[in-house]
Amino acid sequence: MPEPESPSTETTVETGEGGSVLPWWLSVYLKGAAMGAADTVPGVSGGTVALIVGVYERLVTAITELDPLAVLLLGDIHTRAGRAALIDRLREMEVPFLLALGGGIATAVVTLSRVLEFALEEHPGPTFAFFFGLIAASAVVLYGEVDVGTPRRLAVGVVGVVVAFLLTGPISGALPSTLPVVFIAGSIAVTAMVLPGISGSFLLLVLGQYEFMVTTLGDFVDAVLAAVTGGGTDLASTGSVVVTFCAGAVVGLLTVAHVIRWALDHYRAATLTFLVSLMVGALRLPAREIFDATTRFSAETAAVLLGAGLVGGALVLGLDHITADLGL
């Protein structure tokens, strides 16, 4: 496992390849951007990238040590001692590290969401074929890490496949993109940060909220840019969705992530078996989308779809090879 970064102080720097030196926050920001880029596409895990760049253990520790009661220190912020106590507590909880990492994640998600929105609108078939390859390869890799040799674990695996298969069927399309659903989706998707191998976007795909969130995020960015440039725009509709999703993510970090960690600590094999089985069952959704988007099958069309799927699979297998070389 790579060593965690140095404590988050303004004077901390990290030396990269070739002797280049980066401020600690810029290094963490770039690592967050790599995580965000991975978690924007279903099947590629930001948690896996966190392992590769060496921030996974620090991230999980920081998440589990977040203390909501720290807001009580704001009562004394008008005093020098109160401000010092608040700053010390924020550093103890690794908040500067989380802000830098989160900034990188957010930047990558916002940037790539525009690319994915275009791909889903203009080339849905190859895009979902790419997603299919990502998810299928992720399931293959992760099944190599779990043991389903007992009847109980086999049963858990079957339940996982069935649950995902049902969720990604008609139920998925029928699930409304209301604010309560978006809140729950955010709280569930964020758990991918503490689950190497499981993608947050994949979880959104299972819940039927992936395309909606990608499109809404793109519209929100457009609305913000229009407001900044003086154009008349209404941020309320898209902004409420983005804020609700982020609020759900915060709640998820403080609650669902702890539940997942507890399950992994006490029932690791069964938990991983269930999560990986979700990926297998969820292959129904990209497969359905591929067929719906392809009006006429031909040798050329099949080659494009197959190529997109192979690229997605190769990407996941490449990441797995890197983590194996690092001894992760």
N, C-alpha and C positions, 0 to 999 in steps of 0.2 A: 504494500500500500504506500503511495507517495506520501511524503511528509507534509503536514499542513503548513499553511503560510504562517509568516511571522505575525505577531499581534498587530492589530489595526491601529497604527499611529501614523502621523503625517510624515515622519522621517523614514518609515520603512520602505525599502525598495526590494525588488526581486531581479535577479540576474537571469536573463534568458539566454537562448543559444546565440553564439557569436559574441558574447560579452555585453549585449545590450542591457541597459538597466531601466526598469519601469517603476514608477511610483506604485505602492501597494494597491491603491484603489483602481488604477488603470489596469493592472494585471488581473485583479479580481473581476473588474468590469468586462474585460475581454473573455474571461472564462465563463462569465454569466452569459455573454452573447453567444458563445458556442453552445451552452446548454439550451438557451432559448431557441436557437436555430434548430437544434435536434428535436425539441419538444413541440415544435410547430407542425411537424408532420406525423401522422399516426404511425406507430410502429417503431419509431426511433426514440429512445429514452433519454431525457435530460439527466436522469440519475446515472445512466451509464457514462455519459460525457463528464459528469461531475467526478466519477471515479477516475476517468482518464486524465483529467487536468488536475487531480489531486485536491479537490475541495469537498468531496463527499462526506467524510467523517466530520469535518468542521461544520458543514452545512447542517447535518442531522443534529449535531450537538447544539448548534445555535438555535435551531427550531425548537428543540425540546426544552431549552432553557429560557425561552421567551416568557416573561412574567407580566401579565396584564396589570398586576398591582403596582407596577413601576409608575403608572400614571399618577399615583398618589403623591409622588415626589414633585409634581408640577405645582402643588400648593405652596412650596417654598422657593419657587423659581425666581421670585423677586429679590432673594438674598444671594449673596456671593456663595455662601456655604451650600445653599439649596441648589444652585446651578452646578456647583462642583459635584455634589452628591448625585444629581441627575446624570451628568456626563459620565461619571464613574460607573453608574449602574448600566447605562446604555452600552458602554464599552465591555462591561462584564457579560452582557447578553449578546455581544458581537453584533450589535445593531449597525455600526458603520460597515462591517463586512457584508451584512445582509442587504443594506441599501445599495452598495456598489454592485453586488452580485445581481440583485433584483433589477437595477438599472440596465445592466447588460442584457438580462433576459427579456425585459420589456422592449428594449430597442430592437432586438432580433425578431421578436414576435410581431411587432408592429410592421417592421420592414418586410418580412417574409409573408405576412398575411396578405399583402397586396399581390404578391406573386401567385400565391395559392388561390386567391379570389379569381384572378384572371385565368389560371389553369383550370379551375373547376367550372368556370363559365364557358370558356372557349374550347377546352379539350378534356371534358369530363371522363371519357373512356380511358385514355392513357393515364390520366391522373389517378383514377381509382385502381387501375392496374398496378401503378407504382405503389399505391398504398397497400394493395393486396400482397405484393412482394415483400414490402417492409414488415407487415404483420405476420405473414407466414414464416419468414425467416426468423423473426423474433421468437415465435412460438417454438420453432425447431431448436434454436439455441438454448432457450430457457428450459425446455423439456430435458435437455442434457444435464441440467443442474438439479433436477428434482428426481425423487424416487417414488414411482407410483406402484411399487411392487406389493403393497398391502391392500386388502379389500377396502379398507376405510378410505385410503387415499384415492383408490380407483373410483370409489363412489363420489368423493369430493370432485374429482376431475370430471366425471360425467355430469354432475350438477352444474359445474362451471360452464361446460360446453352448452348444455341445454339453456341455462339462464341467458347467456350471451346470444345464442341463436334466436331465442324468443324476443329479446330486447332489440335486436337488430332487424326484426321482421316488421310486420305492420305496426306493432306497438311503437317502434322507434319513430316512424313517420307520424304517428298519432300523438306523440308526446308534445304538448304545446311549448313554445318558447316564451313562456311567461316569466316574470321576474322571480317568482319562487323557484321555478325549475332552473333558471339560470343561476340562482344563488346556490342551489344544491349541486349543480354541475360544476361550478367553480370550486366548491369545497371538496368534491371528489377528485376532480382533475389535478388539483395541486398536490395530491398525495404522491403523484408520480415522481416528485423530487426526492422522496425517501424510498423509492422503489426502483432500483436499477433494473432495466429491462422492460418496465411498463411505461408507456407513453401517456402523457396527459391528454394529448390530442386523440389518442386511441380511445381513452375513456370518454371523451366528448363524442366521439364517433358512435360508441356503443349507446350513449344516451340520446343520440339523434340531434345533438346541438352543435356539431362541428361546423358544418357549412353556415349555419345561422351566425355563429360567433365570428367566423372569419369575415363574413360579409359585413356584419355590424361593426367590427373593429375597423375595417376599411372605410366605412361610411363615417365613423366617428372621427378618424384622422382627417378625412376630407372636411368635415364640419369644423374641426379645430383650426385647420389651415385657413378656411374661408373666414372664420371669425378673426383670426390674427391679421389677415390682409384687409379687413374692413368689409367683407362681403356679408350680406344678410343671410343668416343661417339659424337653424334651430338645433341646438345641441341636446335638448331635453330627451328626445326619444332614444337616440343612440347612447348618449351619455349615461342615462339611467341604467341601461343594460350593462355597459362597461363597469360602472361603479358597483352595481349589484354583483357582477361576476367577481370583481376584485374583493368585495366584502366577503363573499362566500369563500374565496381562496384564503383570506386571513383566518376566518373561522375554521376552515379545514386544516390549516397549519397548526392551530391551537387545539384541535380536537381529533379530527379523523386521522391525522398523521400519527398522533400518539396511539390511537387504537391499532393502526397498522403495525407500528413498531412493537406494540405489546403482542400482537398475534404472531409476528415474525419471531419474537424472542421465545414464545411459549409453544407455538405450533408452526414452526417454520416450514416444514415439509408440506403440510396440508395447506397452509396459506399460499405458498408458491404454486402448488399444484392447481389450486382454484384460480389464481390469477392468470396462470399460463393457459389454462383451459378456457378462460374467458376469451383469450385471443383467438383460439381455434374456432370457437362458436361464432365469434364476431366476423369471421371471414365471409359470412353470408352477406353482410352489407356491401362491401366493395364488389363482390361478385355480382350482386343484384344491380348495382349502379353501372357496372361495366356493360351488362346485357341491355339495360334500359337506355344507355347512351349510344349503343352501337346499333344503328338502324339496318346496316347491311354488312354481313361478314364476308371477307374475302381474304386471299392470301396476304395481301398488303396490310389489311387491317389487323389480322391475326399476328403478323410479324411486329407491328407497332406495339400492340398490347403485350405480347410476350416480351419484347425488348424492355418496355417500361417496367414490367414485373421483375425481370431479371436484374435491372439496375437497382430497384428497391431492395431486392434480396441481397445483392452484392454489397450494398451499402451497410446493411446490418451485419453481414458476415465479416466485412472488413473491420467494423468497430469491435466485433467479438474477437477477431484475431489480434487487434491492438491491445485489448484488455488482457488477453491471454499472455501476450509477450511481456506485459507489465507485471504479470503475476497477480492480477486482481481476480 
